[in-house]
């Protein structure tokens, strides 16, 4: 590793904790949907409701956590959220083995883990900026992105094989243990942490809660990135449970092929995340966000042509590869811009607002598309999402605001 890319011991432990948890998450990819379909005989609407409830209710519960975390040490928050996720997920295999697993329990665990995920994401993002210099943030976010996609290559096929050999809840056990290991990794960080001090300790609670959204909508570039990302994520993720039902129930793909269909394309994520820094240096942040932000919206329409057998499997793989390649270039550049253009004493609230809103919008779209699939079938609903995505590039920023513009816009918005 070149000296200029060394990011310190604290980052090393944070990265290791992230790696073990993300490998566990991808090993359990689609586990809730598989359990709901194969154990509880759930249909399209129920699977969509399972995905949506966790996102929507979890986002609502997480909203007050942003201001609560802002001026506290972030490491204890991350550790607590990992432990909460471990306990919630561990309850599923226990209930399954006792023969009392229910759809209501899956919903409850989905809500708890979604809330904890938003809180962990906000705390870890703020903590990352406190331990990594601004000019190295793209290096750091690219490493996280690369780790995510390398885990997604390995996890789903292994998870599918494990489910086939050992039963539908085995990957949930692995996912639960990964959060416990993540908590241990964060605990191993020994560098002292200095929490941010509030500018106005007497700020009203409601004003403090909405501060993240106020800042995002006052910033001319972050506003457009926020709305674009919210819609793109919602439309892509709304089709995930429908694709599960289509492939596993309607088209008869075995679980291992379903996992393989999403594992192989993740090579695109590994490639893209490693190219993100080089492309950003050559093209500039603005061009990367425009070009790859637009390209990532074009690929999902390819899922319209899915069919049974090898041809259908290849269609899913090619479509997902193109989508993931573009996302893995866009995401670290977008995340780096957001971190560098958000003041330190608003990081947790902005990240919590960002995560909560994207989670809620994804939940709403998931419910709508689940109901739509009941009337039109999953194929038609997936096609409609693909068409809707084609309009999202118009929301991308045409240029990036410089810090002076950002501060002026924010000050102006506060004075209105």
C-alpha positions in Angstrom: 0.0 0.0 0.0 1.4 3.4 -0.9 2.0 5.7 2.0 -0.3 8.4 0.8 -3.2 5.9 0.9 -2.6 4.8 4.6 -5.7 5.9 6.5 -4.7 4.9 10.0 -5.5 2.2 12.6 -8.9 3.6 13.5 -10.0 3.3 9.9 -8.5 -0.2 9.7 -10.7 -1.4 12.5 -13.8 0.4 11.2 -13.2 -1.1 7.8 -12.7 -4.6 9.3 -16.0 -4.2 11.3 -17.8 -3.1 8.2 -16.3 -6.0 6.2 -17.4 -8.7 8.6 -21.0 -7.3 8.9 -21.4 -6.8 5.1 -20.2 -10.3 4.4 -22.8 -11.6 6.8 -25.5 -9.4 5.3 -24.8 -10.6 1.8 -24.6 -14.2 3.0 -28.2 -13.7 4.2 -29.2 -11.9 1.0 -33.0 -12.3 0.4 -33.2 -14.6 3.5 -36.4 -12.9 4.8 -38.1 -13.2 1.4 -37.0 -16.9 1.1 -38.3 -17.7 4.6 -41.6 -15.8 3.9 -42.1 -17.6 0.6 -40.9 -21.1 1.4 -41.7 -21.4 5.1 -44.8 -19.1 5.6 -46.2 -19.4 2.0 -46.3 -15.7 1.5 -47.3 -14.1 -1.8 -46.2 -11.0 -3.7 -48.1 -8.5 -1.5 -46.9 -10.1 1.8 -43.3 -10.2 0.7 -43.5 -6.5 -0.4 -45.2 -5.6 2.9 -42.4 -7.4 4.7 -39.7 -5.3 2.9 -41.7 -2.1 3.1 -42.7 -2.2 6.8 -39.2 -2.5 8.1 -38.1 0.4 5.9 -41.0 2.7 6.6 -41.5 2.2 10.4 -37.7 1.8 10.9 -37.2 5.2 9.2 -39.8 6.9 11.4 -38.3 5.4 14.6 -34.8 6.5 13.5 -35.6 10.1 12.8 -35.2 11.3 16.5 -31.9 9.4 16.7 -30.1 11.9 14.3 -30.1 14.9 16.7 -29.6 12.5 19.7 -26.4 11.1 18.1 -25.0 14.4 16.7 -23.2 15.6 19.9 -22.4 12.2 21.4 -19.5 9.9 20.9 -20.3 7.8 17.8 -18.5 4.5 18.7 -20.8 3.5 21.5 -23.8 4.2 19.2 -22.3 1.9 16.6 -21.6 -0.8 19.1 -25.1 -0.6 20.5 -26.7 -0.8 17.1 -24.7 -3.9 16.2 -25.7 -5.6 19.4 -29.4 -4.8 18.8 -29.2 -6.2 15.3 -27.5 -9.4 16.6 -30.3 -9.9 19.2 -33.1 -9.3 16.8 -31.8 -11.6 14.1 -30.9 -14.3 16.5 -34.6 -14.5 17.6 -35.6 -15.8 14.1 -33.7 -19.2 14.1 -34.6 -19.7 17.7 -38.3 -19.3 16.9 -38.0 -21.5 13.7 -36.4 -24.3 15.7 -39.1 -24.1 18.3 -41.8 -24.1 15.6 -43.3 -20.7 16.5 -41.9 -18.5 13.8 -44.6 -16.2 12.4 -44.9 -13.5 9.8 -45.5 -10.9 12.6 -42.0 -11.8 14.0 -40.4 -11.3 10.6 -42.0 -7.9 10.4 -40.9 -6.9 13.9 -37.3 -8.0 13.3 -37.3 -6.2 10.0 -38.4 -3.0 11.7 -35.8 -3.3 14.5 -32.9 -4.0 12.2 -33.9 -1.2 9.8 -34.0 1.3 12.6 -30.6 0.1 13.9 -29.1 0.2 10.4 -30.1 3.9 9.9 -28.6 4.9 13.3 -25.4 2.9 12.6 -25.0 4.4 9.1 -25.4 8.0 10.4 -23.0 7.4 13.3 -20.4 5.6 11.2 -20.5 8.2 8.5 -20.0 11.1 11.0 -17.2 9.0 12.6 -15.5 8.3 9.3 -15.2 12.0 8.5 -13.6 12.6 12.0 -10.8 10.0 11.4 -10.1 10.5 7.7 -8.9 13.8 6.1 -11.2 15.3 3.5 -8.8 14.6 0.6 -8.7 10.9 1.5 -12.4 10.4 1.9 -12.9 9.1 -1.7 -10.2 6.5 -1.0 -12.1 5.4 2.2 -15.5 5.4 0.6 -14.2 3.5 -2.4 -12.8 0.8 -0.1 -16.1 0.4 1.6 -17.8 0.2 -1.8 -15.3 -2.4 -3.0 -15.8 -4.5 0.1 -19.5 -4.4 -0.3 -19.4 -5.7 -3.8 -16.8 -8.3 -3.1 -19.0 -9.6 -0.4 -22.0 -9.6 -2.7 -20.1 -11.8 -5.1 -19.4 -14.4 -2.5 -22.3 -14.2 -0.2 -25.5 -15.0 -2.2 -24.3 -18.2 -3.9 -22.9 -19.5 -0.6 -26.1 -18.4 1.1 -28.2 -20.2 -1.5 -26.1 -23.4 -1.1 -26.3 -23.2 2.7 -30.1 -22.8 2.6 -30.4 -25.8 0.3 -28.2 -28.0 2.5 -29.0 -26.8 6.0 -32.4 -25.1 5.9 -33.8 -21.6 5.3 -32.6 -19.9 8.5 -29.0 -20.8 8.5 -27.9 -17.6 6.8 -29.8 -15.5 9.3 -27.6 -17.1 12.0 -24.5 -16.1 10.1 -25.9 -12.6 9.6 -26.6 -12.2 13.3 -23.1 -13.4 14.3 -21.5 -10.9 11.8 -23.0 -8.0 13.8 -21.6 -9.3 17.0 -18.2 -9.5 15.4 -18.7 -6.0 14.0 -19.3 -4.7 17.5 -16.1 -6.3 18.7 -14.2 -4.7 15.8 -15.6 -1.2 16.7 -14.8 -1.8 20.3 -11.1 -2.5 19.3 -10.7 1.2 18.2 -8.7 2.9 20.9 -8.2 6.4 19.6 -10.0 9.0 21.8 -13.1 10.5 20.3 -14.1 14.2 20.6 -17.9 14.6 20.2 -19.1 17.8 18.4 -20.2 20.6 20.5 -23.7 22.1 19.7 -23.7 25.6 18.3 -26.8 26.4 20.3 -27.4 24.0 23.2 -30.9 25.5 23.7 -32.1 24.6 20.2 -35.7 23.5 20.1 -36.2 19.7 19.7 -38.3 20.0 16.5 -35.9 22.4 14.9 -33.0 20.0 15.8 -34.9 17.0 14.3 -35.5 18.7 10.9 -32.1 20.3 10.7 -30.8 17.5 8.4 -33.5 18.1 5.9 -33.2 21.8 6.1 -29.6 21.7 5.3 -30.0 19.2 2.4 -32.7 21.3 0.7 -30.8 24.5 1.2 -27.8 23.1 -0.6 -28.2 23.5 -4.4 -26.3 20.3 -5.3 -27.1 18.0 -2.3 -30.8 18.8 -2.8 -30.7 17.4 -6.4 -28.5 14.4 -5.4 -30.8 13.7 -2.5 -34.0 13.6 -4.5 -32.4 11.7 -7.4 -30.9 9.1 -5.1 -34.2 8.7 -3.1 -36.2 8.0 -6.3 -33.6 5.7 -7.9 -33.1 3.6 -4.8 -36.9 3.4 -4.3 -37.7 2.3 -7.8 -34.8 -0.3 -7.9 -35.5 -1.7 -4.5 -39.3 -1.9 -5.0 -38.7 -4.5 -7.7 -36.4 -6.7 -5.5 -39.3 -8.6 -3.7 -41.2 -8.9 -7.0 -38.1 -10.3 -8.7 -37.8 -12.9 -5.9 -41.4 -14.0 -6.4 -41.0 -14.0 -10.2 -37.8 -16.0 -10.2 -38.6 -18.4 -7.3 -42.3 -18.9 -7.7 -43.4 -18.1 -11.3 -40.3 -19.1 -13.3 -39.1 -21.9 -11.1 -35.5 -20.9 -10.5 -33.9 -22.8 -7.6 -32.6 -20.8 -4.7 -28.9 -21.4 -5.7 -29.5 -20.0 -9.2 -31.4 -17.0 -7.8 -28.3 -16.3 -5.6 -26.0 -16.8 -8.5 -27.9 -14.4 -10.7 -27.0 -11.6 -8.3 -23.6 -12.8 -7.2 -21.8 -12.9 -10.6 -22.8 -9.4 -11.7 -21.3 -8.0 -8.5 -17.9 -8.3 -10.2 -19.1 -5.0 -11.8 -19.3 -3.5 -8.4 -15.7 -4.6 -7.6 -14.5 -3.2 -10.9 -16.4 0.1 -10.6 -15.4 0.9 -7.0 -11.8 0.4 -7.9 -12.1 2.7 -10.9 -14.1 5.4 -9.1 -11.1 7.4 -7.9 -9.3 7.2 -11.2 -12.4 8.2 -13.2 -13.2 11.0 -10.8 -9.6 12.4 -11.0 -9.8 12.4 -14.8 -13.3 13.5 -15.4 -14.1 15.5 -12.2 -16.9 14.8 -9.7 -19.6 16.7 -11.6 -19.2 14.7 -14.8 -19.0 11.4 -13.0 -22.2 12.1 -11.1 -24.0 13.2 -14.3 -22.9 10.3 -16.6 -23.0 7.4 -14.2 -26.0 8.7 -12.4 -27.9 8.7 -15.7 -26.5 5.3 -16.9 -27.5 3.5 -13.7 -31.2 4.4 -14.4 -31.1 2.8 -17.8 -30.3 -0.8 -17.0 -33.3 -2.1 -14.9 -35.6 -2.0 -17.9 -33.6 -5.0 -19.2 -35.4 -7.2 -16.5 -38.5 -6.9 -18.7 -37.1 -9.6 -20.9 -36.5 -12.2 -18.2 -37.7 -15.8 -19.0 -37.2 -19.3 -17.6 -34.0 -21.2 -18.0 -30.5 -20.2 -19.0 -31.5 -17.3 -21.2 -33.4 -15.7 -18.3 -30.5 -16.2 -16.0 -28.2 -14.5 -18.4 -30.5 -11.6 -18.9 -30.6 -11.0 -15.1 -26.9 -11.3 -14.9 -26.1 -8.8 -17.7 -28.7 -6.3 -16.5 -27.5 -6.4 -13.0 -23.8 -6.2 -14.0 -24.4 -3.0 -15.9 -26.5 -1.5 -13.1 -24.0 -2.4 -10.4 -21.0 -1.2 -12.4 -22.6 2.3 -12.7 -23.8 2.4 -9.1 -20.4 1.4 -7.8 -18.8 4.3 -9.6 -21.5 6.8 -8.7 -22.0 6.0 -5.0 -18.5 6.6 -3.5 -18.2 9.9 -5.5 -21.7 11.0 -4.3 -20.9 9.9 -0.7 -17.6 11.7 -0.7 -19.2 14.9 -2.0 -21.9 14.8 0.7 -19.4 14.2 3.5 -17.1 17.0 2.3 -20.0 19.5 1.9 -21.7 18.9 5.2 -20.4 20.7 8.4 -19.1 18.4 11.1 -21.8 19.4 13.6 -24.6 18.4 11.1 -23.1 15.1 9.8 -25.3 12.7 11.9 -28.5 14.6 11.3 -27.9 14.9 7.6 -27.0 11.3 7.2 -30.0 10.2 9.4 -32.3 12.4 7.3 -30.9 11.0 4.1 -31.2 7.4 5.2 -34.6 7.8 6.8 -36.1 9.5 3.7 -34.6 7.0 1.2 -35.9 4.2 3.4 -39.4 5.7 3.7 -39.6 6.3 -0.1 -38.4 2.8 -0.8 -41.0 1.4 1.6 -43.8 3.4 -0.1 -42.7 2.3 -3.6 -42.3 -1.3 -2.4 -45.9 -1.3 -1.1 -47.3 0.4 -4.3 -45.4 -2.0 -6.6 -46.4 -5.0 -4.5 -50.1 -4.0 -4.9 -49.6 -3.3 -8.5 -48.1 -6.8 -9.0 -51.2 -8.3 -7.5 -53.2 -6.9 -10.4 -50.7 -6.9 -13.3 -48.3 -9.6 -12.3 -44.7 -9.0 -11.2 -43.4 -8.9 -14.8 -45.5 -5.8 -15.7 -44.8 -4.1 -12.4 -41.0 -4.5 -12.9 -41.4 -3.1 -16.4 -43.2 0.0 -15.1 -40.4 0.7 -12.6 -37.9 0.5 -15.4 -39.8 3.0 -17.4 -40.1 5.4 -14.4 -36.4 5.2 -13.8 -35.7 6.7 -17.2 -36.9 10.1 -16.0 -34.7 10.3 -12.9 -31.5 11.6 -14.7 -33.2 14.9 -15.2 -33.0 15.4 -11.4 -29.2 15.1 -11.3 -27.2 18.3 -10.6 -25.8 20.0 -13.7 -22.9 21.5 -11.8 -21.5 21.2 -8.2 -21.8 24.0 -5.8 -18.6 25.3 -4.3 -18.4 25.7 -0.5 -19.1 29.5 -0.6 -22.3 28.9 -2.6 -23.3 26.2 -0.2 -22.9 28.4 2.9 -24.6 31.4 1.2 -27.6 29.2 0.2 -27.9 27.7 3.7 -27.7 31.1 5.4 -30.3 32.5 3.1 -32.6 29.6 3.7 -32.3 30.0 7.5 -33.2 33.7 7.2 -36.3 33.2 5.2 
